[in-house]
Amino acid sequence: MKKHTLLQITTRSFLIILVVVLIPWTVLFYFQIRSAIYHTVDEYLDNRKFEIIRETTHNPALLNIYSGRKTDFELKPVASQEAASIKDKHSDTQVFEPLEQELEPYRKLETTFSHANQPYKLTIFASLTDSRKLLSILLRGVIILFTTLMVVLLIINRLVLQRVWRPFHATLQKIHSYRLDSDASVVFEDTRIHEFSELHEALSQWMSQAHQTYQQQKQFTENASHELQTPLAIARNQIELLIEDPLLSTSQANSLQLVEQSLSRMSRLNKTLLLLAKIDNKQFPVIEAVDVVSLTRRLLDELSEVTSYKELTIQVEVSGVMIVAMNPDLAEIFFGNLIRNAIFHNIRQGYLNISFNSHQFHIENSGIAYHQDPVRLFERFAKGSETVSSGLGLSLVQSIGKLYGFTIQYTVRESTHQIDVSL
């Protein structure tokens, strides 16, 4: 769904209201002016009718003189039956103008009167050319006026709204730049708008609580890292010393070795969980430009013994330079886990293909067929095969990817596994 700013929505709503109000008003204004003009012309026709009838009544000889078509009227005798059917009627018509050589708009009045028991039909004409020109000029003027008024009102409305919403945008900018790991408190600017003042107060309380919770989690993570790793290390050292005791039987030494392996796995699991907590709390502020191609080649060199043991065919295709701005330690964990996952879960004499371009990392490997949703493999402690891994490798990948806004897509087609990372 396309997003719109508050300013755009309010401006659009204001524009719609203006259009809904002004367009009907303009149409109404046009017809009111037109009606007024027609009323004036019709009054002129009525007055002209009375003038002609009065002149012919006082001077009957004019009936013969006026008979036929004159400049602005036409007079002719008619039968009584025809005269009875004619009522005073104003209507529009067109008259051919010899000078202009075209039809011009006219208003006419048809009426009858009698003299010496002889009915006469009188048709009076009034040109509408000047009136329509005036109406056209008025209409254009009104449209220009309303358009100018609309533009001015929109500009004023936009300027007013920008001023009204300025504290909101300043608040939004402070929220975007706010960091939980920063001890600096956020100070919002004073505003006369009551709702914004309430918003600032609520945000200040929320940020204070969030920062306090973050500090508590950070302190817990640091304490857990120290308090758990130390006894685990001591226990592993003591077991290693016991294993070297010559008085131990073979079965006892094997049992102690299993305990040492469990403690080692517990230590690794603890470190991984603490790392996940640090990633979720965004405790990796250092960002550098990481060359992913060079990092990948180094990781493959470090894992060369494993790939040789599994007799894997490895192909690396570079289509462009891939430089990513992220924490270098997290970059090594992110791409290292992807590569190790593709190697350790590969089959013997399988293959591993890695390709790059400027914005996408693609890794494909052979492996065991997986018939469930690949998204489940990103869940914590999820495993695609029976291995001694912690099941947190891809969960780490997902957490780091989420931290930096990467898009990760895992696809499984029979025994082929593909992961695409869009940076």
N, C-alpha and C positions, 0 to 999 in steps of 0.2 A: 504494500500500500504506500502510495506516494505521500510523503510528509509535507506539511505546510507550516510556515511560521505563524505565530499569533498575529503579527502585523499584516501578513497576507490575508488571513482569514477575516480579520476585522475590516480591513480595507475593502475586500471583496464584498462583505456583507453590506458595508456602507454604500458601495457603488450600486449594488442590487437595489437597495432602498431608494437611492436617488433616481435610478432608471424607472423603477416601478411608480414613483411619485411624479417625476417630471414628464415622462412620455405621455401619460394620460392627460396631464395638465396642459401640455403643448397641443395635443389634439383638441382638447376642450377649448383652449384659447383660440385655435384656428377657426373652429366652427362658430364660436361666439362672434369673432370679428367678421366672419363671412355672413353670419346671420344679420349683424348690424349693418353691413354694407348693403345686403339685399333689402333690408327693411328701408334704408334710406332711398334706394333706387325705386322701390315699390311706392314709397310716398311721393316721389317725384312723378312717377307715372300716374298716380291718382290725381295729383294736383294738375298735371297736364291734361288729363281727361276732363276735369271740371272746367279748365280754362277753354278748351276747344268747344265743349258743349255750350258754355256761356257765350262765346263769340258767335257761334252759329245761331243761337237763340235770339240774340240781339240783332243779328244781321243774317237773315236766311239766305241772302245771295252768296254767302261764303260757302254754302253747301255745294254749290256747283264749282266754285273755285277750288275748294279743298278736296273735291272728289278725286279718287285715285291715290297713288302713292306719292307722298310728300317726303320732306327731309326726315322727319321723325315720327310720322304717323301715316296711316292708310285709312281712307274713309270711302265707304261704298254702300249704296242702298241694298237691302236684302228683303226677302219675303218675310211675312209675319211669322210663319212657322219656323223658319230658320232663326229669326231673332229671338223667338221664345226659348230656343234650345241653347242660346249663348248666355252664359253667366260670366260675371266679372272674374277673370282668371289671370294670375301672374305666372309666367313660365319662362324658361330659358329657351333660346333659339340661336340660330346662326344666320348671319346676313352677309351676302357677298359684297365686299367693298371694292369698287372699281379701281381706286387709287392703289390699294394694297394688293389687288388681284388675288385675294384669298378670303375665306370665310372668317368672320370675326364674331366673337361671342356677344350676344345681346340679351337684354331682358325685355319682355313684351307684356302688354296688358290688352286683353280682348274684352270689349264691352259693347253694349248697344244703347241707342237712344232713339226717340221718335220725334219727328217734326211734321206737323200737318198730316198726321196719320200714316206717315211713311217711316218705317223702321230703317235705321242705319247701323252698320257694323263699323266700329271704330277700333283700330289696332294701333297702339302706341309703342314705339321702340325706344330703348335707352341702351347705349353702348356700355358694355362691361369691361372693355379693354383696359381703361385706366383703373377701374376698381380692382380688377384682377391683378394688374401690375402692382398696385398698392398692397393688395393682400399678399402677393408673392414677396414683396420687399419686407413687409411686416413679419411674415413667416420666417424668412431667412434671418432677419434680425433677432427674432425670438430664439431660433435654433442656435445662432452664434452666441447669444446671451446665455442660454441655458448650458451650452457646451463649455463656455468660459467659466460659468458659475460652478459647473460640475468639476472641472479641472482644479479650480481654486479651492473648492471645498475638499476635494480629495487630497490636495497638497497640504492644506491646513490640518485635515484629519490625520494624515500620515505623520506630520511634524508633531502634532499633539500626542498621538499614540506612541511615537518614538520616545518622546519625553516621559510619558507615563510609564512605559515599559522599561525605561533605562535601568532603574534599580533591579528589576527582575533579571535582565541580561547580565548585569554586574554580579548578581548573586549566582547565576548559572555559571559564569566564568570562574568564580571562586570555588564552586563545587567541583568543576572539572579539574582545577589545579590542586585540589585538596589531596594530601597524602596522609594516610594513617600513621606512617612512620615518622612524620614530622611533629616536633614538639611545639611548633609555632601555632598559636591559636588563630582562628579565622575571625576577622572583624568585618561585619557587614556594614555598609554605609547607611546612615540615617535616612529615613524616608517619611514623608507625611501621609503616605497611603497606609491605612490601617491593616489591610490584608497582607501587604508585604512585610510590615512590622511583625505580624504574627508568624509569617513564614520564616523570617530571620530568627526569631526566638526559638521556634521549633527546630530549625536546622542547627542552631548553636547547641541546643540540648542533645540532639541526636549525634552530632559530631563529637561532642565531649564524651558521651557514653561509648561511641564506637572507638574513639582513641583509647579510652580506659580499658575496654575489652581487648583491643589489639595489644596493648602493653602487657596485660595479664597473660594473654596467649603466648606472646613473645617470651615473657619471663618463664612461663611453664616449659616452652620448647627448649630454652637454654638450660633450665634446671634438669629437665628430663634427659637431655643429651649428656649432661655431666653425671648425674646421679645413676643412670642406667648403664652407661658405657663402662664406668669405672668398676663396679662389681662384676660385670660380665668379663672384663679383661682379667681381673684377679682370678676369677673362677677358671678361666681358660688356662691361665699360667699354672695354677695349682694342678689342674688335670694333666697338663703336659709334663709336669714334674713327676706326677704319680705314674704316668705311662712309662717313663724312663726307669722306674724302680725295678731292679732285677728280681725282686722277690715276688712280683706280680705274676700270676698265671696268665696263660694266653687268653683264656676266656675273660678274665678280669680286664686285661689290657684292651681287648676288643670292645668290651662294654664301656670303658672309659673313653675310648676313641669315638664311639657313637655319641656319648654325652658331649664330647668336645665339638663334634660336628653340629649337634643341635644348638650348642651355645654360640657357635660361629654363625649359624643361620639366624639365630635370634638377634645377634649383634648387627648383622647386615639388615635384617628386617627393621630393627629399631632405627638404624641410620636412615633407611629409606622412608619410613613413616615420618620421621622428624624432618627429612628433606621435603616431603610432600606438604607438611604443615608450614614450613618456611616459604615454599612456593605459593601456597594459598594465601599466606599473609603478606606476600610481596616483599620479602626480606632480601631481595637481590637487586639493589638499586643501581649497581655498577653496570653500565652498558657500553659495549665496544663494537667495532665493526668486525664481524667474524667471517672469515673466508670459508664457506661451507665445503667447497671443493677440496681445499687443502686439508681441512679437518677430516673429511671422509677418507682421503688417501692415507692419512696418518692412522686412523682407526683401523682400516683394513690391514695396514702393515702390522699393527699390534696384534691383530687376530689371525695373522697368517698361519700360525701353527694349527689353529683349529680348522681353518679352511682347507689346509693341506691334509690334515687328518681325515676330514670328511670328503676329500677329493672334489671340492666344489669348483665349478666353472664360474669365474667372476668376470663380469663385463661392466666397465664404467664408461658412460657416454656423456661428454660435456658439450652442451650447446651454447653456453654463455656463462659469464661470471656471476656467481651467486654470493652477494655480500649481505649479511643480515645484522641488524643492530640489535644485540641482545647481550645478556650476561654471558661471558665466555665459559664459565663453569656449567651453566644451564645448557648452553649450546652443545657442549661435549656430552652431557647426560642425554639431551634430546636426540641428537643424531646417533650417538653411541648406542642407546637403547634400541633404536630402530634397526641399526645394522646388526647388533648382537642378537636381537630377536629373530632376524632373518637368517642368521647363521646357525644359532643354537637349535632352532626349530626346523631346520632344513633336513633333507634326507641325504643319505650317502650318495655321492656322485650326482648331486643335484646342481642347481645353478642359482646364481645371484646376479641380477641386473640392476644397476643404479644409473639414473640419468638426471641431468640438471639442465635448467635454463635460468634466466635471470629471476624468475619468480616462482618456480615450482621444483620440488624435489620428489623424484619418483623412485621407488624401490620395489622390486619384484623378485620373488623367490619361489622355488619349488618347496613342497612340504606335504604334510598329512592333510587329507581332505577334512574340511570343517563344515558341518551341515547346519550350524546355528547362525544366528545373527552376529556378524563380525563386530558389531558395536559392543557386544558383551565383553569382548576381550579387553576393552578399555576400562572395565570396571575393576575395582581393587580386588586383588586375590583371585581374579579370573585367570584360567589357564586353558590354552588350546591343546595341550598334550600333557602327558604324565612326565613332568620334569621336576627337578629339585629347585626350580626358581621360586621366588617369593610371590609371583603373580602380580607384581607391582610395576613391572617395566613399562608397559603401555599406559598404565595409569599415570606414571610420571610424565610420559610423552604428552598425554592429554592435558595434564595440569600446566605444563610449560607452554604448550601450544595455546591454551586458553589465555595464559598470562600475556602472550605477545600477539594475540589475535590471529593465529594461524588457523587455516581450515584443513582438517585432517579427514581423509576418506579411506576407509579400509574396504577392499573388495576381495572376495574369494570366489574363484571359478574352478570347481573341482579341486585339484591339488595345487593350484597356482594362487599365491597370496600377493596382493598388490596394496601398497600404501602410497597415497599421493598427498603431499603437503604443499598447500598454496600459501605463499608468504605475503 
